[in-house]
Amino acid sequence: MTSSESAVWAEGLRKRFGRTEALRGVDLEVPKGAVFGLLGPNGAGKTTTVRILSTLTLPDAGQARVAGYDVVRDADEVRYRIGLAGQHASMDEKLSGRDNLRLFGRLYHLSPKAARRRADELLERFGLADAGDRYVKTYSGGMRRRIDLISSLITAPPVLFLDEPTTGLDPRSRGEIWETIRELVADGTTVLLTTQYLDEADQLADRVAVVDQGRVIASGTPDELKAEIGSRVDVVVSGTDVLGDAVAVLSRIGEPDADPESRRVSVPVSAGSVTLPAVVRELDRAGVGVEDVALRRPTLDEVFLRLTGRPEETEEKVSV
């Protein structure tokens, strides 16, 4: 895929803030009409990458193109073709949702009539028409995030940057944001999403990139990244007296790990190398009573932990 065929393309992006090297050569390729998840621990460089791609920060080195335009040379063209929703709502609480959207339309140089029409269209489409004339200060957290998200759609941008759009929301509100994102992508919008929730990337992203210490250390579909670390067989035995026998049986498959407290034995397996009926037969032959046997695929959390050596954290202390 070339830079002209990608919605977002970056090569060798570098950025330093004083002594902190936030980006050390980030490469990205985001296909058109997809959700691309950007994951990484605190200070990994996610926010800095988004700020460069959205023309808010200049790179020290490297190049990037968004919607076919260079983010440095053609910054104005890029801004007309992107939407950006950050971690904090940018709505004026003393205005209604409808008036906020009309204000954004005027800031994007729409005529008063066009701004009114676009605000009405967006409120109707995303189920906020009934709340459109209420002051934003009366909205729930989920409604504020939704109105903030749709404010970035005033000009129907082909590329949308979402920087942790569901931080702090309850599960229902997160689900509403997810549905909104899916609708946008179904209409052809490309979404680059940074998130602190790995299940969110698993649910939404067609492809993901894991950033650590200013570099992309892995990229691919969620399934591809999970396949790299393999699945595992989990066996819960009926009693601790047969735990050793279960370990002996599963050691024929790989290197098992036993937890006496939970009476669980786990062993990593590669895709297609073992079937559950075969495992159950071998355990039965050895006289091992079991309460549960399962073949479990890894989660993105486990992929993240394997790649970075630490779990994803819930709050960013330093945004870089």
Secondary structure, DSSP 8 states (H G I E B T S, - for coil): --TTTEEEEEEEEEEEETTEEEEEEEEEEEETT-EEEEE--TTSSHHHHHHHHTTSS--SEEEEEETTEETTTTHHHHHHTEEEE-SS----TTSBHHHHHHHHHHHTT--HHHHHHHHHHHHHHTT-GGGTTSBGGGS-HHHHHHHHHHHTTTT--SEEEEESTTTT--HHHHHHHHHHHHHHHHTT-EEEEE-S-HHHHHHH-SEEEEEETTEEEEEE-HHHHHHHH-EEEEEEES-GGGHHHHHHHHTTTS--EEETTTTEEEEEE-TTS--HHHHHHHHHHTT--EEEEEEE---HHHHHHHHHSS---SS-SS--
